């Protein structure tokens, strides 16, 4: 059977010094049965009714020697790979879900599997895209930038699902930056996003120069919005405006400081693409991020009907879709589209984009970070836990090998929980509770 990513785990840790420890114990007890490494090794078998998505992948990740992993979470030089992914027949899956193999090789009848992997240099990769886009009506390209805590395979398979389920007639390009796919790598991931902004800008510049490309739509989710916005800001400054081919930019649940976004938009002088912003005031992941980042509003959780946001969005001609009232199975409310087939189709039809997604299959096999005697170090570690622990508990995709190397679970995590007080309980407050 494919791995279930919808474990009905109900978090109960809401207060006290042992709150963080309880959170991680709950995650640990959720188990890691069926976890498989190396799913990107190509298979040769096929079955009738499967769908295929071929994408160009541009990455700043370091290559991994394991052919089933391809790229790690470490930083490397920009590189390209063309991949073809097979999706199970529509009758065997639900829109918005990725069916992960429970064993190797995966079964094309029930699982997402890889059919082809071609590592390319930049010139060859862009040449292949040029050839493919020339055959697509309206010659549209869709670029997707994933969010925090995504392994390479997470980004590839999820983007394949987005392209297929949105039914968008586009040439898909995945830009994947060095995320370690770890609960505790929030700071590393954030710095890796900044590390990758030049590479994303170079990719967008190349697409804008390609005469075969008619239009580019950019979709970014969560922390991926930081990479996207920084790249667009640089492009605007360098080009005195953003090239007309960059037509649509969709910001899904952006984990970006609202004040910083204000300055980024201001620096995008000259021509700008159409911006569409998806927000939700009950986004629990962004509520926690807000606490970590100095109690400043995160862009993906603002209320677009209150000032100053209402006037600013109108002046900047930013279309805002408020999903606060949308009810889905996403308990974190950070990727509501993933549970709404209607929204997927709406975006695919109107914006030539796919739905935003939850940040990851959270890496539960990560070695728990050991809290040092330094109070500053304890608080820094706690900041990462505050942001990521709720995702590990409630995200439907959050079930990966915590049991591998759990160290000092009790005392260290409890001490870390004490260092941040009751902040760790914020994501589990009832809807409407003060943040």
PyMOL commands that set and color helices and strands:
alter all, ss='L'
color gray80, all
select helices_A, chain A and resi 19-30+90-92+122-133+137-139+152-166+186-195+197-209+224-239+258-267+284-292+299-301+309-315+336-339+341-350+375-394+402-404+409-419+421-428
alter helices_A, ss='H'
color red, helices_A
select strands_A, chain A and resi 51-63+71-87+113-120+140-145+171-176+215-221+246-252+274-279+318-322
alter strands_A, ss='S'
color yellow, strands_A
deselect
rebuild
show_as cartoon
